[in-house]
Amino acid sequence: MGFIDLLTDAGLAVLNSWLTTRSYIAGYSPSQADVVTYKAIKSAPASEKYPHAARWYKHIASFEDEFPTLPGDAAKPYTVYGPETVAATLNPAKAPAAAEEEDDVDLFGSEDEEEDAEAVRIREERLAAYKAKKDAKPKTTAKSVVTLDVKPWDDETDMKALEAAVRGIEKDGLVWGASKLLPVGFGIKKLQINLVVEDEKISLTELQEEIEGFEDHVQSSDIFAMQKL
């Protein structure tokens, strides 16, 4: 039968029951089954009334940026997932601690407490493995290519000494590139030099201040061009 209308109390109660012993709608990692069910709810379930559904909703929300890349068939509706038969308590938080024994179908698919404990153990192990795999993914380092203009005081400035002083600045996340001298007028030439910086490690403002600290050679510096890699 699958899930019913998740905008109703009855539908959320069925979802809450389904997630009592599960971390995901289907399988042991986030998938399109979670995505389509998450989107059908519209807003977070009340944690007092639907604690398991609320816990699942908050967890799946953390993968929102990855929704398009999660495995599974995105074309399937949420109604194809969930229990084959539906019997829900409208307010799970107020449900009896232990229901009377009946000959009907076990709603949660568990036969005894030992099997439930084993399912929880396996689920937690797979959750830990998934988190470790996710954390191990290499993070992209943001870099920028910068073209810097360094201007001398006059035409008598030793431009070789000026460039040597600039290139003498060494920092983690800074790589100097090609350079050239360009005329600015009255026989004065400026140094135009390329560099690659890691955005999190290098402050261009602080780098310019350090360059302008070579007061015997440098009058000023300007960023001529900048592009993200």
N, C-alpha and C positions, 0 to 999 in steps of 0.2 A: 504493500500500500504506500509506504514512504511517508514523509512529512506532510502535514496538512497546512492550512493557511497559517504562516508564522506571524501574522499580525494580530492573531487572536490569543487569548489566554490558553485555550486548549492546544493550539499549535505550539506555543512556547513551552507548555508543560511536557508535550511529547519530546521536544528537542532537549529539554532539561533532563528528562529520563534517559534519553539516548546517550547523553554525555556524562552520565553518572560514573561510568567506568571507562570513558574514552577521552582522549585529548583532541581527537580530530573526527570529522564526520565519517571519513572512510580512511582506513589504513593507519599508518604510524607517523605520518609527516603531513605538512600542509599541502593541499591539493585544490584543484578546481571545485571539488565537492564542497570544501570549506568556503571558497570564494562565493559561489552562487548562493549558498545558504546564508552567509554573512550579509550579502547584498539584499536578500529577501526580507531581512529583519528591520531594516531602516534605522533603528536606534538600539542602544545597548539594553539588554534585558535587565529588569530590576534584580539586584543581587540578593535582596532579602527573599524574594519570591522564587527566583530561578537561579540559584547559586552556581550550578554547573554550567548553565548556558551563559551566564554573565562572565564566568572565568574563561570559557572558550572564546567568547566574543572579544574580550580584551586581548587575549593571546593572538588571535587571528588578525586583529587590527594592527599589530606590530609588523605584519608582513604586507601591509597595504601597497607599499612601493613595489613589491615583488609579485603582485597578483597576476600580471600578464605572463610571467615566466613559470608559474607553478605548474606541476604536471597534472594531466587529466584532460577530460573533454569539457571545454568551456561552454559547449552548446547544450549540454544536458541541464534540464531544470532541477531545482532543488527537490522537487517532489519524487524524484527517482531514488533519493537517498532516505535513510532512516529505517524504522522498524517495519516489518511486513504486516504486523497487526498493531493497532493503536488502542491503548487504554491508559488514559492520563489522569493524574490528580491535578485539579485546577490550581491548587496552591501547594506545591511540593514542600515548601518550608514548614507547612502545618501538617504534613502527612504523618501517620503513626510511625513510631520508631521501627516497628516490625509488623508487617502485614500478616494477617492470618493465612495459614497454609491453604492453598487451593489447588485443584487439579488442572487449572488453566495454564496457558503458556507463560513461561518465565519472561517477564518484560525485559529484563536486562541481559538475558542470554547467558547467565552464569548458573552453574549447577550447584556449587558449594563455595564456602568461604575460602578454601584452599585455592581453587581455580581463580577466584577474584584477586587474591593476593598475588598469584603468579602473573596474572594479566597486568596488574599494576606495576609489578617489578619489571616486566618486559617493556611496558610503555615508558617507564621512567628511564630505562637504559637506552631506548631508542631516541627519546627526547634529548638525553645528554649527548648521544653520538651525533645527532643532527645539529645541536648547538655548537659542538666542538668543530664540526665540519664547516658550519657557517662562519664561526670566528676565525677559522684558519684561512679563509679566502683572502688573497692578497688585496690590500687596499690601494687604490690608485693615488699616486702622489701628484698633487697639482703643481704644475710648473709653468713658468712664463719666460718668453724670449723678450729681452729688453735691449733697446738701442739707446745708449747714453751719450750725450754730448758733454764734453769737459772743456771748459774755456780757460785759456791762460790769461795772465795779466796784460802781456804785450808781445810784440814780435821778437823780443829778446829772450823769452822764456825757453828753456831747454825742454823741447817737447819729448825727447827720448827719456829724459829723467822724469818728466811728468807721467808718461805712460808706464814707466817702470814702477813708479810709486803706486799708481792705480792697480796694476796687476799684482803688486805685492800684497794686496789685501786678500787674505785667504780665509774662507769660512766654509763650514759644512753646509752644502746646499747651494754653493755659488761656483759657477764655471765660467771663466772668461773666454771670449771667442775672438773673432777677427776684428781688426781695427784699421782706421785710416785717418789721415789728416786732411781736413777740408778748410779752404780759405773762408774767412769771415769779413775781410776788409782790412786795408791799411797794412798789408803784409802779415797780418795775424792769422794763424791757423788754429783750428780747434781739433781736439781728439774726439773722434766718433768711434765708440767701441761697443761690441755686442757682448751680451752675457745671458746665461740661463740661470734662473733661480728657482728654488723650491719655495713656493709661496708661504708655507707654514714656518719655514726656518729663516727666511731672509726678509728683512724690512728694507724696502728701497729708500725710504726716508732716512733711516739710520746709515745705510750704505752711502748715500749722497753726503750726509754730514761728515762721514769719515773721509771721503774723498776731498771735500772742501776744507778738511783739516790740514791738507798739505798747502799751507798758506804761501809758501815760497813759489809755488808753481800754479796753483789753481785759484782762479777768480770765482768761478761758479760752475754748477752742473745742472743739466736738464734732461728729463726723459724725452727722447725724440720719438720713440715708438715703443709699443708694448703689445704682445700677443700671447694669449694662453695656448699652451701646447695640448 
